[in-house]
Amino acid sequence: MKIPSSIKKKKKQRRLSLCNENSYDKNKKVVSRIHERIGNKREDFVQKLSRNIINGYGIICFENLKINHMVRNHIFSKGILDASWNKLVQYTTYKAEEAGRVVVLVDPKNTSQICSKCGKIVVKDISVRTHDCPYCGYKVDRDLNAAINILRLGTQSLSGRTRSSVL
């Protein structure tokens, strides 16, 4: 069984912090190489994912998130930075231009609060993972509801353009 990079990194960093002056340089090189490999894996993942998105869709809609503000929250920051959200949007945007696709950035305000069926705002805490509309009875996963709203808002913002320039 293969040991995950995060566990290797943790062990090597612990060894680095405990080592003496003689072995410090050698252990520092090992730790930096592990960091480099993890970075390369993230980069490769984002490149491949953005290429798959471009190949699969003509119109791509993303929330225009303020990632710099979001990583200030210590609970979500590690996951956000690990997923490289900003890089994914950047890579998808430049690949879309080359491929003749369209990327739309949508205002994230209330995208997970608005019911995608009836359009009413249903206030919910971030810990609530399902969207259950008391007005129309529509029940769906919160993320799917937000994705439907983002796609709707993105296509609405494209309505000013001609259809031939979008496709």
C-alpha distance (Angstrom), angle and dihedral (degrees) to the residues before:
residue distance angle dihedral
M1 . . .
K2 3.80 . .
I3 3.81 118.1 .
P4 3.84 112.7 -128.2
S5 3.81 117.0 -113.3
S6 3.79 92.7 -119.6
I7 3.81 91.9 60.0
K8 3.80 92.0 46.1
K9 3.79 89.6 49.4
K10 3.79 92.0 50.0
K11 3.82 92.8 50.3
K12 3.80 94.3 46.2
Q13 3.81 93.1 46.7
R14 3.79 90.0 50.6
R15 3.80 89.6 50.5
L16 3.81 89.9 48.3
S17 3.80 92.7 52.9
L18 3.82 91.6 50.2
C19 3.80 99.1 43.2
N20 3.78 125.9 104.2
E21 3.81 127.7 -119.5
N22 3.82 93.9 -89.4
S23 3.80 96.7 60.0
Y24 3.81 98.4 30.5
D25 3.82 97.2 95.9
K26 3.79 93.4 48.3
N27 3.81 93.1 48.9
K28 3.80 91.6 45.1
K29 3.82 89.6 57.0
V30 3.80 90.2 51.1
V31 3.82 92.4 51.1
S32 3.80 92.8 46.2
R33 3.81 90.4 50.4
I34 3.84 90.2 52.8
H35 3.83 89.7 50.8
E36 3.79 89.6 49.5
R37 3.82 92.1 51.5
I38 3.80 92.2 49.4
G39 3.81 89.8 50.2
N40 3.80 90.8 49.2
K41 3.81 91.1 51.1
R42 3.82 91.2 51.4
E43 3.79 91.5 47.6
D44 3.80 91.9 49.0
F45 3.80 91.9 48.6
V46 3.81 93.6 50.7
Q47 3.82 92.4 46.4
K48 3.82 92.2 50.9
L49 3.81 94.3 43.5
S50 3.80 93.0 49.8
R51 3.82 90.2 49.1
N52 3.83 91.2 50.7
I53 3.81 90.9 49.6
I54 3.81 91.9 49.6
N55 3.80 92.6 47.3
G56 3.80 92.6 48.5
Y57 3.80 104.8 43.8
G58 3.80 139.4 41.7
I59 3.80 97.0 -159.4
I60 3.80 118.6 37.8
C61 3.80 120.2 -170.2
F62 3.79 123.6 -164.7
E63 3.77 131.1 176.8
N64 3.79 109.9 -109.9
L65 3.80 92.8 -125.8
K66 3.79 123.8 -176.7
I67 3.79 94.4 -131.4
N68 3.80 94.0 176.2
H69 3.81 88.8 61.3
M70 3.80 93.6 43.0
V71 3.81 95.1 56.1
R72 3.79 90.0 59.7
N73 3.81 86.4 77.2
H74 3.81 103.4 86.3
I75 3.81 92.3 -152.8
F76 3.81 96.6 59.8
S77 3.80 102.3 25.5
K78 3.81 99.2 88.7
G79 3.80 93.6 50.1
I80 3.79 93.0 45.8
L81 3.79 93.6 49.5
D82 3.81 93.1 43.3
A83 3.79 91.1 53.8
S84 3.83 92.4 50.1
W85 3.81 94.2 -140.4
N86 3.78 93.7 172.6
K87 3.80 93.0 51.5
L88 3.79 91.1 49.3
V89 3.81 91.8 55.5
Q90 3.82 92.1 45.0
Y91 3.80 94.9 48.3
T92 3.79 93.5 43.7
T93 3.81 90.6 49.9
Y94 3.79 96.1 52.2
K95 3.81 93.1 42.2
A96 3.81 89.7 49.1
E97 3.80 91.0 55.3
E98 3.81 90.4 52.4
A99 3.81 92.4 46.9
G100 3.81 96.6 43.8
R101 3.80 94.1 -112.8
V102 3.81 127.8 134.7
V103 3.79 126.7 -119.8
V104 3.80 117.2 -165.9
L105 3.80 124.1 -167.8
V106 3.81 111.2 -150.3
D107 3.80 127.6 -158.1
P108 3.84 104.8 -105.5
K109 3.81 94.6 -145.9
N110 3.84 109.7 131.8
T111 3.83 95.1 -18.5
S112 3.80 91.0 138.2
Q113 3.81 94.3 36.4
I114 3.82 99.6 54.4
C115 3.80 116.0 85.0
S116 3.80 107.7 -120.9
K117 3.83 90.6 -148.5
C118 3.82 104.8 47.8
G119 3.82 102.7 11.8
K120 3.82 96.7 -126.0
I121 3.80 120.1 136.8
V122 3.81 113.7 -111.2
V123 3.81 108.9 -169.8
K124 3.80 113.6 -143.4
D125 3.77 137.9 163.0
I126 3.81 119.4 -108.3
S127 3.82 90.1 -111.5
V128 3.83 90.9 63.3
R129 3.81 104.8 93.1
T130 3.82 100.1 -174.8
H131 3.78 129.5 65.7
D132 3.80 109.4 -135.5
C133 3.80 111.5 176.0
P134 3.82 113.5 -152.5
Y135 3.83 90.6 -164.9
C136 3.81 102.2 55.9
G137 3.82 102.1 9.5
Y138 3.84 94.3 -119.5
K139 3.80 110.7 157.0
V140 3.80 121.7 -172.0
D141 3.80 141.3 134.5
R142 3.80 111.3 -69.7
D143 3.82 94.0 -125.2
L144 3.80 92.9 50.5
N145 3.81 90.3 50.5
A146 3.82 89.8 51.0
A147 3.82 91.7 47.4
I148 3.82 91.0 53.0
N149 3.81 90.0 49.8
I150 3.82 92.6 47.7
L151 3.80 91.7 50.3
R152 3.82 91.2 47.8
L153 3.82 92.4 49.2
G154 3.81 91.3 46.0
T155 3.77 94.5 51.2
Q156 3.83 90.5 44.9
S157 3.80 90.0 55.2
L158 3.82 88.9 52.7
S159 3.81 93.2 53.3
G160 3.81 89.8 92.1
R161 3.80 91.3 61.3
T162 3.76 123.9 74.5
R163 3.78 117.1 -100.1
S164 3.81 93.4 -121.5
S165 3.83 92.5 57.4
V166 3.81 91.2 52.2
L167 3.81 98.9 48.5
